[in-house]
Amino acid sequence: MGGESTPSRAVVQSAGHGFRLKANLMKEEFNRAGPVLHLLLRYTQALITQMAQTAVCNRHHTLDQQLCRWLLLSLDRLQGNQLVMTQELVANMLGVRCEGVTKGALKLQRAGLISYARGHITVLHRARLGKRSCECYSVVKREYDRLLPSPRAF
């Protein structure tokens, strides 16, 4: 973003594939003002939308709705319907206590939407989970779909 460094850090939530590039190579490509620049700017726009919508969601929607939104957004970035992560990580991502995540997950499990056991969450009915989520999920999803190409395009 032009500041040379950042006090931020990245946290990997789920297993998958990643790439590591030397910063100077990425900067050189970015400065060419080509496709990489435009892709990163669109990603930044989508991410800002997600952050803003999450702030609204955390203020105005129930923990149940927030958990559904978060599960759906997480699944959108993975293949399959399974998430492997600790209760503590989910609680941290939602800004709630672990007990709240436990209660919310058990509620979703009793409704037959997920299977939840020791850090393994399997979404059983994605469409029903979507109906239970607030509109925040669809706002963020539409923006990511609009701004970023499908991974299958590569």
N, C-alpha and C positions, 0 to 999 in steps of 0.2 A: 504494500500500500504506500510505499515511498519512505517509510520511517526506518528502514534498515534492520530493525529488530522489534520485538514485541515482548511484553511481560506475560503474555498469554501462553497457555500450554494446551496441547491436544490430548484428549483421553480417548482411547480405543474402547468402544463399548461392546463390540462383537467381533468374532473372528472373521477373517476374510483376506482379501488381497490388498496390498498397498505398494506404492512405488516410492522410491527415495531418489531425489535429484539433488545435485549440488546447487546451492542457492545462486551462485553466479550464472550458471547455465539457465536457470529458470528466469532470472532477471534479464538476461540477454534476449531470451525468446519473448518475454513480456514486452520489452522495449522495442521490439520490431513492429509492435502495434498490429499484429496479425491475429490469426484465429485463437491463439492461446490467451492473448489479452482479452479478447471479446468473451471467450468462455469463462475466464476467471471473473470478469465483471458481471456476467449474468449469474454466476454462482453466488457472488457476493450479494447481488440484489435479492436472490431467492433466500439466502441465509438471513438477510436483514428482515425480510418478510416473516420468516419463521420466528426470529427472536421477538419481533414486535407482537406477532399473534400469540406467542407463548406468554408474554407478559399480560396481554389482555385475558387470555384463557385462565392463567393462574389467579387473576383477580375476580373473574366473573363466573367461572364454571366450577362444578363440583369435582371432587377428587376422582370420582368414578368417570366422569367425562374426560378429565385430564389424562387418566391412566389409559383409557381407550384411545385417545388421540396419540399419546406417546407410543403405545404398542403398534398402532397402524403406521406411524411415521418410521418407526424402527424397522418394521417388516418391509417397508418400501425400499429399504437400502440393503436388504438381504435376499438370498434365494431361499425359498421354502417358507415354512410357517412356524419355525422354532427359534426362540431367543434363549441364549444361555447367558445369564447375568445375575448378579447377586441382588438381593432385596435392598441392600445398602446403596448400590449403584442406582437402582430405579428410584429410591427415595431421594437420593441426591439430585437426580435429574429433574424430579418433580418439585423439589424443595419442600418435602414433607418428611415426617418421621417414618421409620420402618414399620411401625404398627399400622399406620395408615395404608401403606402398600399391602401389608398382609390382609387387612380387612377388605380392601378394594379387590385384590386378586381372588380372595375366597368368594366374594360376591359374584365376580365374573365367572368363577369356576362353577358355583352353584347354578348359575344361569345357563351353563353348558357352552359358554363362549370360549373358554380357555381351559387348559389343563396346566396345573401349576404344582411343581414339586422341586424343592431344593435347588433353586437357581435355574430351573428349566421351565420355560413358559412355551406352551404350544397353543397357537391360536387354532381353534376348532371351527369357528364360524366367523370368518372375516367380515362378511356382509352385515351380519347382526351386530358385530362389534362396531362397524361403521355407523349403523343406525343409533347406537347407544352413545357414540361420541358426539361432541358439540360440533358446530360448523367450523371451528378453527382448523380441524384436520383438512377439510375440503379446500379451505382458503389456501393453506400452505401447499397442499398437493397440486392444486391447479397452477400455482405459481412455479413450482419446480418443473411440472410437465411443460409449461409454456416456455420457460427460459432455458431448460437444459435438454440436450438430446438424450434419447434413450440409450442405455449402455449397449444395446444390441446394434446401434448405428456404427460402432467401431469395429 
